[in-house]
């Protein structure tokens, strides 16, 4: 029987692992395991969040670069348009100055030729001259050429 009493005790030991954990140790292992899972999940979330942030930043930088290029193109186009407009205005001013000089020369020449003598139809030419002068004051070169031709025709008729 002595053998039997030793046998059941070895069976009891065989059925269990032979290692017992205190409840505190078991709780610490469980807590550590849960913390490890939470930390892994947090790291995964944080990694995904950082990747999305970096993607947004890269997209914003790309959009910013594209907008800067577009703005540079528009500025270049605006500069070309302004330069062309400046050339056109300078050309119009030049033509106007040329017409003024020519008209002054012609008027001076005619004045010297007739030396204040009354020319038939002179009153008619004075009106055309006044219209031309008014036109020059408004700087509308298209109309001014019409009045310059009227004045030339009037003077030609008056001299003939």
C-alpha positions, 0 to 999 in steps of 0.5 A: 500500500505504500506504493499506492500512496506514493502513486496517487501523489505522482498522478496529481503532479503529472496532471498539472504542469508542476508550476503554479503562478501566484495571482499577482504574477498571473495578473502582471503577465496578463497586464503586460500582454494586454499592454503589448497588444494596446501598444502594437495597435497604437503603433499601427494607428500612429504609423497610418496617421503619420503616413496620411499626414505625409501624403497630405503634405506632399499633395499640398506641396505639389499643389503649391508648386503647380500654383506658383508655376501657373502664377509665373506663366500668368505674370509672363503673359501679363508682362507681354500684354503690357509691353505690347500695349505700351508699344501701341501707346508710344506709337500712337503718341508718336504719330500724334506728335508727328501730325502736330508738328506737320500741322504747325509747320503747314500753318506757319508756312501758310501764315507767312505766305499770306501774311494775315491777308484775308482768304476767301472761305477762311471762316470755314477753315477756322471751324475745321481748325477748331475741331482739329484742336479739340480732337487733339485735346481729347487724344482720339487719333482716329478722329483727329486724322479725319479733321486733319484731312478736312483742314487740308482740303479746306486750305487747299480749296481756299488757296485755289 
